[in-house]
Amino acid sequence: MHFSLIDRIVELTPGRRITALKNLSLAEEYLADHFPQFPVMPGVLMLEAMVQAGAWLVRASEDFAHSMVVLRQASNVKYGRFVVPGQTLRVEAEILGQTAEETRLKAQGTVEGQFAVGGRLVLVRYNLADTQPERKYADDWVRKELRKKFRLLYLGGEVETASSAHAGS
C-alpha cells in the first residue's frame, strides 16, 4: 500500500532544499484505526512525509535521472507533537551531501510553526535497469509518471535545469 503524503510543493531550490505540505483530513483511511477516539497521523507516516519530500528534492535536483529514490536510513528521528485532522504538516528538507548513489538530508516537519518531527535521512537512488537491463522500459514509464505527478504538486511544475535550459536554444 502506498500513501501519497505530499499534497503540494511550495518552495524548491534544486540541489539544496524543498518545502512541502501535507494537509491532514479526517477522510484519510488510516485514521479510522489510529486512534478511533483521538485520530492522529501515525509517527511512521510523519517520517514517510519527510522521505517523500526529500525524494522529490532529489528527483528535481537531478532532472528525474533515477526511477527509484528510497529510504536507506533514518537517524536521530524525534517527535514533538501530534498532527490531527484539519492541520497541515509543513515539511522542509535540505541536502547535506551526496555521493553517486546516496543523498544525505536533514528534514523537519512543523505544524503551525511548532516542531512535530525531525531527523536525518539517507536516500538511495537507482534505476531498475542498473541490475536488470530488460527493466529499462519500467524506468522510463516510472520517470514519466513521476514527472506528471510533480507538475501537479509543484505549481509552475518545471524546474530549470541545465538540460532544459539548452532545450529551448
C-alpha positions, 0 to 999 in steps of 0.5 A, spaced: 500 500 500 502 506 498 500 513 501 501 519 497 503 524 503 505 530 499 499 534 497 503 540 494 510 543 493 511 550 495 518 552 495 524 548 491 531 550 490 534 544 486 540 541 489 539 544 496 532 544 499 524 543 498 518 545 502 512 541 502 505 540 505 501 535 507 494 537 509 491 532 514 483 530 513 479 526 517 477 522 510 484 519 510 483 511 511 488 510 516 485 514 521 479 510 522 484 505 526 489 510 529 486 512 534 478 511 533 477 516 539 483 521 538 485 520 530 492 522 529 497 521 523 501 515 525 509 517 527 511 512 521 507 516 516 510 523 519 517 520 517 514 517 510 512 525 509 519 527 510 522 521 505 517 523 500 519 530 500 526 529 500 525 524 494 522 529 490 528 534 492 532 529 489 528 527 483 528 535 481 535 536 483 537 531 478 532 532 472 528 525 474 535 521 472 533 515 477 526 511 477 527 509 484 529 514 490 528 510 497 529 510 504 536 507 506 536 510 513 533 514 518 537 517 524 536 521 530 528 521 528 524 525 534 517 527 535 514 533 538 507 533 537 501 530 534 498 532 527 490 531 527 485 532 522 484 539 519 492 541 520 497 541 515 504 538 516 509 543 513 515 539 511 522 542 509 528 538 507 535 540 505 541 536 502 547 535 506 551 531 501 551 526 496 555 521 493 553 517 486 548 513 489 546 516 496 543 523 498 544 525 505 538 530 508 536 533 514 528 534 514 523 537 519 516 537 519 512 543 523 505 544 524 503 551 525 510 553 526 511 548 532 516 542 531 512 535 530 518 531 527 525 531 525 531 527 523 536 525 518 535 521 512 539 517 507 536 516 500 538 511 495 537 512 488 537 507 482 534 505 476 531 498 475 535 497 469 542 498 473 541 490 475 536 488 470 537 491 463 530 488 460 527 493 466 529 499 462 522 500 459 519 500 467 524 506 468 522 510 463 514 509 464 516 510 472 520 517 470 514 519 466 509 518 471 513 521 476 514 527 472 506 528 471 505 527 478 510 533 480 507 538 475 501 537 479 504 538 486 509 543 484 505 549 481 509 552 475 511 544 475 518 545 471 524 546 474 530 549 470 535 545 469 541 545 465 538 540 460 532 544 459 535 550 459 539 548 452 532 545 450 529 551 448 536 554 444 
